[in-house]
Amino acid sequence: MHENPKQPQPRQTAKEIVAANVKELIAQLEAGRSDALTAYLDAMSRFHNYSFGNVLEIARQRPTATRVAGLYAWNQLGRKVKKGEKGIRILAPIIGIRRKRDEEAEKDITKQNTSVLVGFRNAYVFDVSQTEGVELPAMREVGGDVGENRDRLLSFIERQGIELVFTEKIAPALGVSYGGRIAILPGQSKAEEFSTLVHELAHEMLHKADRRTTTTKVVKETEAEAVAFVVGKAVGLKVGTASADYIQLYHGNASLLAESLEVVQQTSAVILAALQPSRTETMSDAELAKVA
């Protein structure tokens, strides 16, 4: 039996690719937290926010410390302190109970006893590098091969007059946008670095002038990471739920993204146009800025 050959599927336009990728990200956000994000947040909730004084003490005694907790917290996370490791001394508050026996306290039980700070004691914590055991849950990362897209992206950033520096001073942040200047943390995988570059470039393109001061942090991060997701998927990177997890970490959601749909789509289209060699060779930057 003779079968008709399959007709080739028409190639998606850039606009269709952008729209499809945005739709996928919205669906991920509507699905709620991924298992990876839930595990990460559960682990992070076991770490204390230390006072400024204790932060200085930790930095003085162990400058390379990144994630610090006490013995019990590490044990709860499935990790043990390595033999011979020396604890980092901090000050822990001593809380006492002040008992009231006046007439008002007799009428209201909630006013009988109050917690009061009576002093401090030495306590010891350990950095993650001093422990061993179960790996800590981590945020999902972007993977894949960026090919020539990295060089094209760097060229586009340069043509926009944006200064780009690679520095470890911004750690633990992977990237920072300063308005006319982007800083990137060295040592990232090529895929992660590309995604970070697109994220910070989106900040530069979207969050300048009035929008830089009037737009909330949540909206800024939602928009920038949405652009990173759309562009990353369009060039073939394995994004998974990394972008959705990041947006939810900043309390972003599908509704917020929907409100920023137009600017996300326009910015993604401009960057994708800049990554096309046949287009960038013939289009001026002024023309690129009109792509949407």
C-alpha positions in Angstrom: 0.0 0.0 0.0 1.4 3.3 -1.1 1.4 6.0 1.6 1.6 9.7 1.0 4.8 11.2 2.2 4.5 13.4 5.2 4.3 17.1 4.4 7.0 19.1 6.1 5.8 21.2 9.0 6.0 25.0 8.4 8.7 26.6 10.5 7.5 28.7 13.5 8.0 32.4 13.2 10.0 34.2 15.9 6.8 35.7 17.2 5.2 32.2 17.5 8.2 30.8 19.3 8.2 33.6 21.8 4.4 33.3 22.4 4.7 29.5 22.8 7.5 29.8 25.3 5.7 32.5 27.4 2.6 30.2 27.4 4.7 27.3 28.7 6.3 29.4 31.5 2.8 30.6 32.6 1.6 27.0 32.7 4.6 26.1 34.9 3.9 29.0 37.3 0.2 28.0 37.5 1.2 24.5 38.4 2.8 25.8 41.6 6.2 25.0 43.2 8.2 22.2 41.7 9.5 19.4 43.9 13.0 20.8 43.6 11.9 24.3 44.8 9.9 22.8 47.7 12.9 20.7 48.8 15.2 23.8 48.5 13.0 26.1 50.5 12.5 23.4 53.2 16.3 23.1 53.6 16.9 26.8 53.6 14.2 27.3 56.3 16.5 25.4 58.7 19.2 28.1 58.4 19.0 31.1 60.8 19.2 34.7 59.8 22.1 35.8 62.0 22.5 39.2 63.6 24.9 41.7 62.0 27.3 41.1 64.9 27.3 37.4 64.4 27.7 37.8 60.6 30.9 39.8 61.3 32.1 37.1 63.7 31.5 34.3 61.2 33.3 36.3 58.5 36.2 37.0 60.8 36.7 33.4 61.9 35.9 31.8 58.6 36.0 34.2 55.7 35.1 31.5 53.2 31.8 30.5 55.0 28.8 30.3 52.8 26.1 28.3 54.6 26.3 28.1 58.4 24.2 26.1 60.9 24.5 24.4 64.3 25.1 20.6 64.9 21.4 19.8 65.3 20.4 21.6 62.1 23.1 19.8 60.1 22.0 16.5 61.5 18.4 17.3 60.5 19.6 17.8 56.9 21.4 14.5 56.9 24.9 15.9 57.3 27.6 15.4 60.0 30.4 17.7 61.0 33.8 16.2 59.9 36.1 14.9 62.6 38.5 17.5 63.9 36.6 20.6 62.6 36.6 23.6 64.9 33.3 25.4 65.5 32.7 29.1 64.7 31.9 30.9 67.9 28.8 33.2 67.9 26.6 34.7 70.6 23.2 33.1 71.3 20.6 35.0 73.3 19.4 33.7 76.7 15.7 34.2 77.1 14.1 34.2 80.5 10.5 34.5 81.8 9.4 37.4 83.8 6.4 36.4 86.0 3.8 39.0 86.8 1.6 38.6 89.9 -0.3 41.9 89.8 -4.1 42.3 89.7 -4.1 42.8 85.9 -2.1 39.6 85.3 -4.6 37.6 87.5 -7.4 38.6 85.2 -5.6 38.1 81.9 -3.4 34.9 81.7 -1.6 36.3 78.6 -0.1 39.0 80.8 1.1 36.7 83.5 4.4 35.8 81.9 6.6 37.6 79.4 9.8 36.6 77.6 12.8 38.8 78.3 16.4 38.9 77.1 18.6 38.2 80.1 22.0 37.8 78.5 24.1 35.9 75.9 26.0 32.7 75.8 28.6 31.2 73.5 27.3 28.9 70.8 29.1 27.2 68.0 28.1 26.8 64.3 29.7 25.1 61.3 30.0 26.0 57.6 28.8 23.5 55.0 32.4 22.9 54.0 33.0 21.5 57.4 30.3 18.9 57.0 29.7 15.8 54.9 26.7 13.7 54.1 23.5 14.1 52.0 23.8 16.8 49.3 21.9 19.9 50.1 18.9 20.5 47.7 19.8 23.0 45.0 17.8 25.2 42.6 17.6 23.6 39.2 20.1 24.9 36.6 19.9 25.6 32.9 21.8 23.1 30.7 22.6 22.6 27.0 24.9 24.0 24.4 24.8 27.7 23.7 27.0 27.4 20.5 27.7 30.8 18.9 24.9 32.5 20.7 27.1 33.6 23.5 29.4 35.6 21.2 26.5 37.1 19.4 24.9 38.1 22.7 28.1 39.7 23.9 28.4 41.6 20.7 24.9 42.9 21.1 25.5 44.0 24.7 28.6 45.9 23.5 26.7 47.6 20.7 24.1 48.8 23.2 26.9 50.7 25.1 26.5 48.4 28.1 29.8 47.8 30.0 30.3 44.1 30.9 32.6 42.9 33.7 33.3 39.4 35.2 34.0 39.7 38.9 33.8 37.5 42.0 32.9 40.5 44.1 29.2 40.1 43.4 29.0 36.6 44.9 26.8 34.9 45.8 24.8 36.7 43.1 25.3 35.2 39.6 24.7 38.6 37.9 23.9 42.2 38.7 22.5 45.0 36.5 23.6 48.5 37.5 22.1 50.5 34.7 24.6 50.8 31.9 26.8 48.1 33.4 26.4 44.4 33.9 28.5 42.3 36.3 28.7 38.5 35.9 30.1 35.9 38.4 32.8 33.9 36.8 32.8 30.1 36.9 29.2 29.4 35.8 28.5 26.8 33.1 28.2 28.2 29.6 24.4 27.6 29.7 24.0 29.2 33.1 26.2 32.1 32.1 24.2 32.7 28.9 20.9 32.6 30.9 22.3 35.0 33.5 23.5 37.4 30.7 20.1 37.4 29.1 18.5 38.0 32.5 20.7 41.0 33.3 20.4 42.3 29.7 16.6 42.2 30.2 17.0 44.3 33.3 19.0 46.8 31.3 16.5 47.0 28.5 13.3 47.0 30.6 14.2 48.6 33.9 15.7 52.0 33.1 14.6 55.6 33.7 11.2 55.8 35.5 10.6 52.0 35.3 13.8 51.4 37.3 12.4 53.2 40.3 8.7 52.7 40.0 8.6 48.9 39.2 8.6 46.6 42.2 11.4 44.1 42.7 9.0 41.2 42.2 7.9 42.5 38.8 11.4 43.2 37.7 12.7 39.7 38.5 9.6 38.1 37.0 10.1 40.0 33.7 13.8 39.5 33.5 13.7 35.8 34.2 10.8 35.3 31.8 12.9 36.8 29.0 15.8 34.5 30.0 13.4 31.5 29.8 11.9 32.5 26.4 15.3 33.2 24.8 17.0 30.2 26.4 14.4 27.8 25.1 14.4 29.4 21.7 18.1 28.7 21.3 17.7 25.1 22.5 18.8 25.2 26.1 17.3 22.8 28.7 15.6 25.2 30.9 13.1 22.9 32.7 11.5 24.6 35.7 14.6 26.7 36.6 13.0 30.0 35.6 9.7 29.2 37.2 11.4 28.2 40.4 13.4 31.5 40.4 10.3 33.6 39.8 8.4 31.9 42.6 11.4 32.4 44.9 10.8 36.1 44.4 7.1 35.6 45.0 6.2 36.1 41.4 3.3 34.2 39.8 1.4 33.6 36.5 -0.8 36.7 37.0 2.2 39.0 37.4 3.7 37.6 34.2 0.5 37.9 32.3 0.4 41.6 33.2 3.9 42.0 31.7 3.2 39.9 28.7 3.8 42.6 26.1 7.1 43.9 27.4 8.4 40.3 27.9 7.5 39.3 24.4 8.9 42.4 22.8 12.2 42.2 24.7 12.6 38.5 23.9 12.0 39.2 20.2 14.6 41.9 20.1 17.3 39.7 21.8 16.4 36.7 19.6 16.7 38.9 16.5 20.1 40.0 17.6 21.2 36.3 17.9 20.4 35.7 14.2 23.6 36.2 12.2 21.7 36.8 8.9 19.7 39.6 10.6 22.4 41.3 12.6 24.6 41.6 9.6 21.9 43.7 7.8 19.9 45.3 10.6 21.0 48.4 12.5 20.6 48.6 16.2 17.8 51.1 15.7 16.0 48.6 13.5 16.6 45.8 16.1 14.9 47.9 18.7 11.7 47.9 16.7 11.5 44.1 16.5 8.5 42.8 18.4 
